[in-house]
Amino acid sequence: MNAMKRCSVGRHQAEIVPRMTPSLSQGNLFRTLWLLTLACVLCACASPPIAREPAHHSSAAWRTIGASVEGRPIDAITVGGGPRRMLLIGGIHGDEREGLGAVDRAVEIAHAHGHAWTTTIVRDMNPDGTARGTRTNARGIDLNRNWPARNFKPGRARGAQPLCEPETLAVHALIEDIRPSIVVVFHSMRSGPLVNFDGPARAYADAFALAASHDGAAWRVEPSMGYATPGSLGSWFGIDQSLPILTIEFRRGARDVTDETARALHAIYAARRKESLSSTHRAER
């Protein structure tokens, strides 16, 4: 029976196959395969490419590290993952707002150098002073005279003791956490623009001033401000700990410092350190 079935099937095939045109069947097969291949190619071309962020971008977001006397948030962002560490403070005196407008651009630049640097940016350390248009915070304390430097002196505008203000306490805790290799703080003054520095930061100061100078804005480097700064961030970080810190003094009243700041920050990131940054010293202390 099986043999008969096989034979009948064979006879059935034999009857069917002669009615087919071999060349036409093969042509249809090849044509079908070609159309399927073409369709796959066209679908692949029509599909939108997978979005890929540049390698230097990250999922970094602004976070609140503390609050001012009047409860305003003190926000910071950290970008990049390189071994060198920078802290940038967009403002510490409320009546020196010129650098605040360059903070978002500074974040973009930090992303671009994220392979070599980890940068933490505090947008505004003194939001109460910015809202009031005053140098000091809401309690009348100069936040750049409230640091635990050896030269700290209690006073009405400096506080009874170092870090007695919530703003300095929050940023001090941030510094202890991230242990920056260099600190950059934006200020402004009528005799600006200039770069003041403390600690082994001369190479960075020169790089910033040279890159920022453009279109008649002649930046200069001033190793000393010419007056005492007891309890300043520069005294504590730069002098007491021998770590580099730049005090960036924009010209008071400058409307837009974004471009010069961008050029200068690129120069800092690219600068070759002529002085030791003593990062291991800080890591061991």
C-alpha positions in Angstrom: 0.0 0.0 0.0 2.8 2.4 0.9 4.6 1.5 -2.3 1.4 2.2 -4.2 1.0 5.6 -2.4 4.5 6.5 -3.2 4.0 5.6 -6.8 0.7 7.4 -7.0 2.4 10.5 -5.6 5.2 10.1 -8.0 2.7 9.8 -10.8 0.8 12.8 -9.5 4.0 14.8 -9.5 4.9 13.5 -12.9 1.5 14.7 -14.2 1.8 18.1 -12.6 5.4 19.0 -13.3 5.1 18.8 -17.1 2.4 21.4 -16.9 4.8 23.8 -15.2 7.3 25.9 -17.2 10.7 25.4 -15.5 12.2 28.7 -16.6 9.1 30.6 -15.5 9.1 29.0 -12.0 12.7 29.8 -11.4 12.2 33.3 -12.7 9.4 33.8 -10.2 11.5 32.5 -7.4 14.4 34.7 -8.2 12.1 37.7 -8.7 10.4 37.1 -5.3 13.7 36.8 -3.5 15.0 40.0 -5.2 11.8 41.9 -4.2 12.0 40.7 -0.6 15.7 41.8 -0.4 14.8 45.2 -1.9 12.0 45.6 0.6 14.3 44.8 3.6 16.9 47.3 2.3 14.2 50.0 1.9 12.8 49.4 5.3 16.2 49.7 6.9 16.9 52.9 5.0 13.6 54.3 6.0 13.9 53.5 9.7 15.1 56.4 11.8 18.6 56.0 13.1 19.0 55.2 16.8 19.7 58.5 18.7 23.1 58.4 20.3 24.3 61.2 22.6 27.9 62.4 22.2 30.2 60.5 24.4 30.8 63.5 26.6 27.1 63.8 27.5 25.7 62.3 30.7 22.5 62.1 32.5 23.7 64.7 35.0 21.0 66.9 36.5 20.9 69.9 38.9 20.4 68.9 42.5 19.9 70.9 45.7 22.9 70.8 48.1 21.5 73.1 50.7 19.3 76.1 51.3 19.9 79.8 52.0 18.9 81.7 55.2 15.6 82.5 53.5 15.1 79.0 52.2 16.1 79.4 48.6 17.8 76.4 47.1 21.5 76.2 46.4 21.8 74.1 43.3 24.7 72.2 41.9 25.4 69.8 39.0 28.3 67.4 38.3 29.3 66.4 34.8 32.1 64.3 33.4 34.0 61.5 34.8 37.7 62.4 34.4 40.4 62.2 37.1 40.8 65.9 37.4 38.2 67.7 39.5 37.0 71.3 39.2 34.5 73.2 41.4 33.0 76.3 39.7 30.9 78.7 41.7 28.8 81.1 39.6 28.3 83.7 42.3 29.1 84.3 46.0 28.2 88.0 46.3 24.7 89.0 45.4 25.6 92.3 43.8 28.1 90.6 41.5 25.8 88.9 39.0 27.9 89.1 35.9 29.0 85.5 36.0 25.6 84.0 36.6 24.7 84.4 32.9 27.6 82.2 31.9 26.8 79.2 34.1 24.8 77.3 31.6 27.5 77.7 29.0 30.0 76.5 31.6 28.0 73.3 32.0 28.2 72.7 28.2 31.9 73.2 28.2 32.3 70.9 31.2 30.5 68.2 29.2 32.9 68.6 26.3 35.9 68.0 28.7 34.2 65.2 30.6 36.7 62.6 29.5 39.5 64.3 31.4 37.7 66.3 34.1 34.8 65.9 36.6 33.3 69.3 37.0 30.9 70.4 39.7 29.1 73.7 39.2 27.2 75.6 41.9 24.9 78.0 40.1 24.6 80.6 42.9 26.0 80.2 46.4 24.1 83.4 47.6 20.6 83.3 46.2 19.3 85.6 48.9 21.9 88.2 48.2 21.1 87.9 44.5 17.4 88.4 45.1 18.2 91.5 47.3 21.0 92.8 45.2 23.4 92.8 48.2 26.9 91.6 48.7 26.0 89.7 51.8 23.5 87.0 52.6 20.1 87.7 54.3 21.8 88.0 57.7 24.4 90.5 56.5 27.3 88.0 56.4 29.9 88.2 53.6 30.0 84.5 52.5 33.5 85.0 51.2 34.7 85.8 54.8 33.0 82.9 56.6 35.4 80.1 55.8 37.6 78.1 58.3 40.8 79.7 57.2 43.7 80.3 59.7 43.3 84.0 59.2 39.6 84.1 60.0 38.5 86.9 62.4 35.1 87.1 63.9 33.2 90.2 63.0 29.7 91.6 62.2 30.1 90.9 58.5 32.2 87.8 58.9 30.1 85.9 61.5 30.9 84.8 65.0 32.6 81.6 63.7 33.5 80.0 60.4 30.7 78.2 58.6 28.0 79.7 60.8 26.0 80.4 57.6 24.0 77.7 55.9 25.3 78.7 52.5 29.0 78.3 53.4 28.2 75.2 55.4 26.6 73.6 52.3 29.4 74.4 49.9 32.0 73.5 52.4 30.4 70.0 52.7 30.4 69.8 48.9 34.1 70.6 48.8 34.9 68.0 51.4 32.8 65.5 49.4 34.2 66.0 45.9 37.8 67.1 46.9 38.4 69.4 43.9 41.8 69.8 42.3 41.0 73.4 41.5 38.2 75.9 42.4 37.0 78.8 40.2 34.7 81.5 41.6 33.0 84.2 39.6 33.0 87.8 41.0 33.0 91.3 39.5 34.6 94.6 40.3 34.8 98.1 38.8 38.6 97.7 38.1 38.1 94.4 36.3 38.4 92.3 34.4 41.2 90.5 36.2 42.1 87.1 37.6 43.3 86.8 41.2 44.6 83.5 42.5 45.8 81.7 45.6 47.8 78.6 45.9 49.7 77.0 42.9 47.4 78.5 40.3 49.6 80.9 38.3 49.5 78.7 35.1 45.7 78.5 35.2 45.4 82.2 35.9 47.6 83.1 32.9 45.7 80.7 30.7 42.3 82.2 31.7 43.4 85.8 31.2 45.1 85.2 27.8 42.1 83.3 26.4 39.5 85.7 27.8 41.2 88.8 26.3 39.5 89.6 23.1 38.0 92.6 21.3 39.6 95.1 23.6 38.8 93.3 26.9 42.4 93.1 28.2 42.4 90.8 31.2 45.3 90.9 33.6 46.5 88.6 36.4 46.8 90.0 39.9 48.4 87.7 42.5 47.2 90.0 45.3 44.0 92.0 45.7 45.9 94.6 47.7 43.9 94.3 50.8 43.3 91.7 53.6 40.8 88.9 53.0 40.4 87.1 56.4 38.2 84.0 56.2 38.0 84.0 52.4 37.6 80.9 50.4 40.9 81.7 48.7 42.6 81.9 52.1 41.2 78.6 53.2 41.5 76.6 50.0 44.5 78.2 48.3 46.8 79.4 51.1 46.0 77.0 54.0 45.8 73.9 51.8 48.1 74.9 48.9 45.5 74.1 46.3 44.8 76.3 43.2 41.8 78.7 43.3 41.0 81.4 40.8 39.0 84.5 41.7 37.5 85.7 38.4 36.7 89.4 38.6 34.6 90.4 35.6 34.2 94.1 34.8 31.3 95.3 37.0 28.3 96.0 34.8 29.4 93.8 31.9 26.3 92.7 30.0 27.4 89.5 28.5 30.6 87.6 29.6 29.5 84.3 28.0 32.0 84.2 25.1 35.1 85.3 27.0 34.2 82.8 29.8 33.8 80.0 27.3 37.2 80.7 25.8 38.8 81.0 29.2 37.3 77.8 30.6 38.5 75.8 27.5 41.9 77.2 28.2 41.8 76.1 31.9 40.8 72.6 30.9 43.6 72.4 28.4 46.2 74.0 30.5 49.3 72.0 31.4 49.9 72.3 35.0 53.3 74.0 35.7 52.7 73.7 39.4 51.7 70.6 41.3 48.1 70.5 42.1 48.8 68.5 45.2 45.6 66.4 44.8 47.3 63.5 46.6 47.9 65.8 49.5 44.3 66.6 49.8 43.2 62.9 49.4 45.5 61.9 52.3 44.6 64.7 54.7 
